[in-house]
Every structure is written in C-alpha cells, then in structure tokens.
Amino acid sequence: MNYRNYIESDHRIMLGKPVIKGTRLTVELILRKLGEGASTTDLLIMYPHLTNESLQAAILYKQGHFK
C-alpha cells in the first residue's frame, strides 16, 4: 500500500499538516488516538468517513517518516 494514496499535505488545510485526503483529520490525531488506546474500530465509529485503508496509511506514514 502506498500511503500517498490516502494522505496529503496542503498548506491550505490544517496549516500543511498531513491529513487523510478529503478530511481535516490529521495523521497526528489518528496516531495519538491509537496511542491512547483507541482501536481501529473505535476510530471508524468516531470518524465514519475514515476507512481501514486510511488508518493503515496513517500508520505506514508514521513508520516512513519517524524512524
């Protein structure tokens, strides 16, 4: 999976922070929620416009940028 299919960074959206395409949900927010103990199911319920693929992309983004 290429995370770039699901994540974008645009200076006009959330000051250029990486977000899930078509949303204002930052990768940072998703990773923080996961770190606080939320499950992917929890996130899909809280944010119904997310998909399993977009959540996986956020995790892959982290792995690629914060080694």
N, C-alpha and C positions, 0 to 999 in steps of 0.2 A: 504494500500500500504506500502510496506517495501522499504524505500529509499535506502537500501543497494543493491537492485537490479539494481540501476541506478547510484550510486555514489561509487567511490573508492578512496583510498588514497594509493599512492605508492611513495616511496622516489625517484624513478627514473623519475617521472612525476611531473613537477611543484613543485619540492622540497617537495613532500609529501602533498601538499595542497589537500583538497578534490576536485575532478573533476567529471564531468559527464563521465561515462565509455566510453572508446573508443575515447575520445576527450582530448583536453588540456584546456577546458573551466572550470574554477574554479567555485565552488559554490559561492564564494565571488563575482566574476564578475557578475554572474546572479543576485544575490541579490542586488548588487549595482545598476545595470541597472534598476531593478524593483523599487528600492527606488528613483531613479532619474526620475521616471515617465514612463518608457517604459512599454508597455503592453506585455502580453504573446504573442500576435500576432506579435508585433514588434520583439520580440526576436526570434520567429520561422522564421520570414523573414530574420533577420540578420544572424542567425545561422541555416541554413536549416537541419543540422544533429541533431538538438535538437528535442525532442518530447514533447507533452503536459505532458506526464508522467514524463519525466526527469526534466521538470520545476517544476512540483508538488513535486518531490522528493527533489529538492533543498530547497523548502520552508519547507517541513517536516524536512529536515536535520537541518535547522536553528532552528525550534521550539524545536527539541530534544536536541540540543547542546548549545543553548544560552538562557536558561530560566532564 
